[in-house]
Amino acid sequence: MTRKPETYSFLFGRFVITAQAFHRLNLLDVYVATLRHASGRGVPLCPLDRSGKKPSWQARNRQTTTHLDRHRTPFWIVTEPDLSRTTILLPEEY
């Protein structure tokens, strides 16, 4: 059985991770979450992202998804509307 390759909705731009997120999160889980985020399979944080009319990056909104690492630590991945930067941070840092 062959697997269909993943397709991604957008490019990330520059990656940024906050110091707290870097020290508290499992980086392998962060990597997997960024792939999920780019493919549109992350859990949208903003109700505008859930509208289903068009992807938030096409509506010129931030693409924001929420994830948990293996220790159940929540974190967010935020891609700017112009796709120039993707930031990984903890919710309390927003």
C-alpha positions as CSV (number, residue, x, y, z in Angstrom):
1,M,0.0,0.0,0.0
2,T,1.5,3.3,-1.0
3,R,0.8,6.5,0.8
4,K,-0.2,9.6,-1.0
5,P,2.3,12.4,-0.4
6,E,1.2,15.3,1.8
7,T,0.2,18.5,0.1
8,Y,0.6,21.8,1.9
9,S,-1.7,24.8,1.6
10,F,1.0,27.5,1.9
11,L,4.7,28.1,2.6
12,F,5.8,29.1,6.1
13,G,8.1,32.0,5.6
14,R,10.6,32.5,8.4
15,F,10.3,30.3,11.4
16,V,10.4,31.8,14.9
17,I,10.0,30.0,18.2
18,T,9.9,31.9,21.5
19,A,12.5,31.0,24.2
20,Q,9.9,29.6,26.6
21,A,8.4,27.4,23.9
22,F,11.8,26.2,22.8
23,H,12.6,25.1,26.4
24,R,9.2,23.7,27.4
25,L,8.1,21.9,24.2
26,N,9.2,18.6,22.7
27,L,10.7,19.8,19.4
28,L,9.7,16.7,17.5
29,D,6.1,17.4,18.4
30,V,6.5,21.0,17.2
31,Y,7.9,19.7,13.9
32,V,4.9,17.4,13.4
33,A,2.5,20.1,14.4
34,T,4.0,22.5,11.8
35,L,3.4,20.0,9.1
36,R,-0.2,19.6,10.3
37,H,-0.6,23.4,10.4
38,A,0.7,23.8,6.8
39,S,-1.6,21.1,5.5
40,G,-4.7,22.7,7.1
41,R,-5.2,19.8,9.5
42,G,-4.4,21.8,12.7
43,V,-7.2,22.8,15.1
44,P,-8.1,26.4,14.1
45,L,-8.0,28.8,17.1
46,C,-10.0,31.7,15.5
47,P,-13.7,31.3,14.5
48,L,-12.9,33.1,11.3
49,D,-10.6,30.2,10.4
50,R,-13.5,27.7,10.8
51,S,-15.9,29.6,8.4
52,G,-14.9,27.2,5.6
53,K,-15.5,29.9,3.0
54,K,-11.8,30.1,2.2
55,P,-8.5,29.4,4.0
56,S,-7.6,32.2,6.5
57,W,-4.4,32.9,4.6
58,Q,-6.4,33.6,1.4
59,A,-8.8,35.8,3.4
60,R,-5.7,37.8,4.6
61,N,-6.1,36.7,8.2
62,R,-3.5,35.0,10.4
63,Q,-3.5,31.2,10.2
64,T,-3.5,30.3,13.9
65,T,-3.7,26.7,15.1
66,T,-3.5,25.1,18.6
67,H,-1.6,21.9,19.4
68,L,-0.5,19.8,22.4
69,D,2.9,18.2,22.8
70,R,3.5,14.8,24.3
71,H,3.5,16.3,27.8
72,R,0.1,17.9,27.1
73,T,1.6,21.4,27.0
74,P,-0.5,23.5,24.7
75,F,1.1,25.7,22.1
76,W,0.1,27.9,19.2
77,I,1.4,28.2,15.6
78,V,0.7,31.5,14.0
79,T,1.5,32.3,10.3
80,E,1.2,36.0,9.3
81,P,-1.3,37.0,6.6
82,D,1.6,37.8,4.1
83,L,3.1,34.3,4.9
84,S,6.4,36.0,5.8
85,R,6.7,34.5,9.3
86,T,5.5,31.5,11.3
87,T,5.7,31.8,15.1
88,I,5.5,29.0,17.6
89,L,4.6,30.2,21.1
90,L,2.9,29.3,24.3
91,P,-0.7,30.7,24.8
92,E,0.5,32.8,27.8
93,E,3.0,34.5,25.6
94,Y,0.4,36.0,23.3
